Amino acid sequence: MSQQTLAPESERIQPRPITVTPPPKIQRLERRLTLLVTILPFLGAAVGIPLIWGNGIGGFDLGLFFVMYCISGLGVTVGFHRLLTHKSFDAGPKTRAALALAGSLAVQGPVIRWVADHRRHHAFTDKPGDPHSPHLAETEGVKGVFAGLWHSHMGWLFDKEMTSVPRFAPDLLKEPLMRKVDKLFPLWIVVSFLAPAVAGLLYAGTLRGAFTAFIWGGLVRMFFLHHVTWSINSICHFYGRRPFENEDFSTNNWIMSLVSFGEGWHNTHHAFPTSAKHGLEWWQFDPTATVIWLMVKVGLAHNLRVPSPKQVEAKRA
């Protein structure tokens, strides 16, 4: 990867307002949809995991889980996060749209809103205005710790106020393909749920095969991916190492990096937010950076941004 001076975060240059309050009807609809996509994967996991001990699933189901986890998870880390939010590398419109579609299969919200939320998080990290900091609970003591962790993990998803998209993601609003992917988010939800079932039906030729593939390739996969992503917001702002000096509580957590495609090197990410590589040490597992490097090799990405050794040493705690 080439070494370039990291660009400043574009989200810091515009003034308030940082949030908008939708009409009550929209608020109720948003909460119900959020509750649905939160509870369904949980129920799927409650049904699917016990099947492991009863010979209820086969290698195809587990393989489908892995493939769908990688497609949707890397869609979030490579596409939503490192490309679209932080512009850590450049890619053409079709590649950007394809990554946005893959990330949408994770069912973590429409792509433009996801980017806006995350840019707001970086603009106000662990300070008032951060949508999901675990350190802003009004309650003190152990109760405050749990309240903060709950809010940062998933409680913030039910907030009345929403991040202002024109404020934090005006660049994506100007992209026709990105607006289209964003608008079609309900379709991507349906695809994310039904594609595994169709694959299971075609493979096994039975409704049982479709059901177990739906459970593991759809719901269980979604359950694990949701909580892995949310744990970056909660655990990686609360527990882990802090090798770099940041004005926040972000931490590096190697366990989270194993299941989040390298996103667990979160203190490093907050030190160098526009870096395409989060695992800066040779031993730090970062498959997202590897995928980006492979994209460069085949011509799908260019202009990677990583910190120079001098920049890294200057930020060390």
Residue, then its C-alpha position, 0 to 999 in steps of 0.5 A: m500500500s502506498q503512503q499518503t498524507l491522510a486527508p482531514e475528516s470532511e464531516r468536521i467542517q459543517p455547522r449544526p444542525i446535526t439531527v432531525t426529528p421525523p414526524p411521529k408517524i415516521q418515528r413509530l414506523e422506524r421503531r417498529l421496523t428496527l424492532l422487527v430486524t432486531i428480534l427476528p435474527f434473535l429468534g432465528a438464532a434461538v431456533g438455529i443454534p440448537l439444531i447443531w446438536g440435533n443433526g438439523i443442519g448440514g455442511f451446506d447451511l454452515g457454508l452458506f452462513f459463512v459466505m453470507y457473513c463474508i459478503s454482507g460483513l465485508g460490504v459493511t467494512v470495505g464499502f460502508h465504512r472504509l470507502l464511503t464513510h472515510k474515503s480511505f481509497d477510491a473506486g468507480p461508481k459501479t464498484r461503489a454501488a456494488l459494495a453498498l448493495a453488499g453492505s445493505l444485505a447486513v440489514q443495518g440501515p440504508v447506506i447513506r444513513w449508515v454513513a451519516d451516523h458514522r461520520r457524526h460518531h467521528a465528529f463527536t466521538d464520546k462527546p455530546g452529539d455522538p449517537h452511540s457513545p457508552h460514556l454519556a449515561e446520566t446515571e453514575g456507578v455500575k448502573g451507569v456503565f450498563a446503561g451506557l453499554w446498552h445505549s451504545h450497543m443497540g439502544w441508540l437505534f430507537d432514538k427519536e432524533m435521526t442524524s441529518v443526512p444533508r449535514f453529514a453525507p451530502d456527497l453521497l446524495k449527489e451520486p445517482l447510483m448511491r441514491k438508488v441503492d439507498k432507496l431500494f433498501p427494503l428490497w435488499i432486506v427481502v433479498s437478504f432474508l430470502a436468498p439463503a432460502v432459495a439457495g437451500l431449496l435449490y440445493a436440497g430440493t426440500l422445504r426443510g433444506a430451504f428452512t435450515a438455509f433460511i435460518w442459518g444463512g439468513l437469521v443466524r448470520m444476521f444475528f451474529l453480524h449485527h452484534v459484532t458490528w454493535s460491539i465495535n460501538s460498545i466494547c471497543h469504546f470501553y475495553g481494550r488497549r489504547p496504543f494511540e493518543n486520541e481525544d476519546f475512549s476508543t480501544n483496540n480489541w483483538i478478539m473483536s478483530l477476529v470476528s469483525f474483519g479487522e474493525g476491532w483495531h478501533n483505537t488505531h482507526h480513530a487515530f487514523p480514520t482515513s486509513a484503509k488499513h486498521g491493523l498497522e502491525w504485521w500481526q494484527f488481523d485485518p482481512t478488510a485491508t487484504v480485500i482492499w489490497l486485492m481490489v487494487k491488484v485487479g483494478l477495482a480500487h486505487n489511491l489507498r491512504v495509509p499513515s506514514p511511519k512518522q505519522v504513526e510514531a507521532k500518535r503513539a501514546 
